[in-house]
Amino acid sequence: KIPFFGQLYLHYYISRFARTLAMVLGGGIPLLEAVKTATGTMRNRFMREKLDEVTHMLEQGEGFSRSLSRVSVLPGLALRMIDAGENSGALEDVLLDLAEFYESDVETRLSVITSAIEPGLMIIMGLLIGFVVLAMYLPIFQMASTVV
């Protein structure tokens, strides 16, 4: 729900899920078992619950991209890519591309956050150092003025 960070977390978990699923599928595991395995690696409760719904739909015979579409957990771009990969038989490759895309997005967002926070931290550090210097030298100057 947090505007910038919500997307950051979502994209992080999408990239993790996509990469894990691609690796498991690459090992020759059937889609249903691969989705269960990838879902088991999710630490985010919201994502895990949504992916459990996808697993249930897959067990009912629903298609993978359609199941993901119905639970509304992935953005439209990801859904279209997965649908294309599923239809072309290149789901593993599409999932790896998807993981790389969202990992890149997460890195970009984190660098933006870091760049935005850096100047503020420099100002705070400058104020702290100024306060320490003032606290050290003010008593010395006060003693010097009382001696004269």
C-alpha positions in Angstrom: 0.0 0.0 0.0 3.0 2.3 0.4 3.3 4.1 -3.0 7.0 3.6 -3.8 8.0 0.8 -1.5 4.9 -1.3 -2.3 5.9 -1.6 -5.9 9.5 -2.2 -4.8 8.5 -5.2 -2.7 6.1 -6.5 -5.3 8.7 -6.4 -8.0 11.3 -8.1 -5.7 8.9 -11.0 -5.0 7.9 -11.3 -8.6 11.5 -11.6 -9.7 12.2 -14.1 -6.9 9.2 -16.2 -7.8 9.9 -16.1 -11.6 13.6 -17.1 -11.1 12.8 -19.9 -8.8 10.0 -21.2 -11.0 12.2 -21.0 -14.1 15.0 -23.0 -12.3 12.6 -25.7 -11.1 11.0 -26.0 -14.5 14.5 -26.2 -16.0 15.1 -29.2 -13.8 12.3 -31.0 -15.6 9.7 -30.7 -12.8 6.1 -30.5 -14.0 4.4 -27.1 -13.8 2.1 -27.8 -10.9 4.9 -29.2 -8.7 7.2 -26.4 -9.8 4.6 -23.7 -8.8 4.2 -25.4 -5.4 7.9 -25.4 -4.9 8.3 -21.8 -5.9 5.4 -20.8 -3.7 7.0 -22.5 -0.8 10.0 -20.2 -1.1 7.9 -17.0 -0.7 8.3 -15.3 2.7 5.6 -12.7 1.9 2.3 -14.0 3.2 0.2 -12.1 0.7 2.1 -13.5 -2.3 2.1 -17.0 -0.8 -1.7 -16.9 -0.4 -2.2 -15.7 -3.9 0.1 -18.3 -5.3 -1.7 -21.0 -3.3 -4.8 -19.9 -5.1 -3.0 -20.3 -8.4 -1.9 -23.8 -7.3 -5.5 -24.7 -6.5 -6.6 -23.5 -9.9 -3.9 -25.4 -11.7 -5.1 -28.5 -9.8 -8.6 -27.8 -11.2 -7.1 -27.8 -14.7 -6.9 -24.1 -15.3 -4.1 -22.7 -17.4 -1.1 -21.1 -15.6 -1.4 -17.6 -17.1 -5.2 -17.6 -16.7 -4.8 -18.6 -13.0 -2.3 -15.8 -12.4 -4.6 -13.4 -14.2 -7.6 -14.4 -12.0 -5.7 -13.8 -8.7 -4.5 -10.4 -9.8 -1.1 -10.6 -8.3 1.1 -9.8 -11.3 1.1 -6.7 -13.4 -0.2 -6.8 -17.0 3.2 -6.9 -18.6 4.2 -10.0 -16.6 0.9 -11.7 -17.4 1.3 -11.1 -21.1 4.8 -12.4 -21.1 3.9 -15.5 -19.2 0.9 -16.1 -21.5 3.2 -15.8 -24.5 5.7 -18.2 -23.0 3.1 -20.7 -22.0 1.6 -20.7 -25.6 5.0 -20.9 -27.3 6.4 -23.6 -25.0 9.2 -21.2 -23.8 7.9 -20.6 -20.3 11.2 -21.2 -18.6 13.0 -18.6 -20.8 10.2 -16.1 -20.4 10.3 -16.5 -16.6 14.1 -15.9 -16.6 13.6 -12.7 -18.7 10.8 -11.6 -16.4 13.0 -12.2 -13.4 15.9 -10.2 -14.9 13.5 -7.4 -15.9 12.1 -7.0 -12.4 15.5 -7.4 -10.7 16.7 -4.6 -12.8 13.7 -2.5 -11.8 14.3 -3.2 -8.1 18.0 -2.2 -8.5 17.0 1.0 -10.2 14.4 1.9 -7.6 16.9 1.2 -4.8 19.5 3.4 -6.4 16.9 6.2 -6.6 16.1 5.8 -2.9 19.8 5.8 -2.0 20.4 9.0 -4.1 17.5 10.7 -2.5 18.5 9.8 1.1 22.2 10.6 0.7 22.0 14.4 0.8 19.8 14.3 3.9 22.2 12.0 5.7 25.1 14.4 4.8 23.3 17.3 6.3 22.4 15.4 9.5 26.1 14.3 9.8 27.3 17.8 9.3 24.9 19.1 12.0 26.0 16.3 14.4 29.7 17.1 13.9 28.9 20.8 14.3 27.1 20.2 17.6 30.0 18.0 18.9 32.5 20.7 18.0 30.4 23.4 19.5 29.9 21.3 22.7 33.7 20.8 23.0 34.9 24.4 22.2 32.1 26.5 23.9 33.3 25.7 27.4 36.9 26.5 26.4 35.8 29.9 25.1 33.7 30.6 28.1 36.7 29.8 30.4 38.9 32.1 28.4 36.4 35.0 28.6 36.2 34.6 32.4 39.9 34.6 32.8 40.4 37.9 30.9 
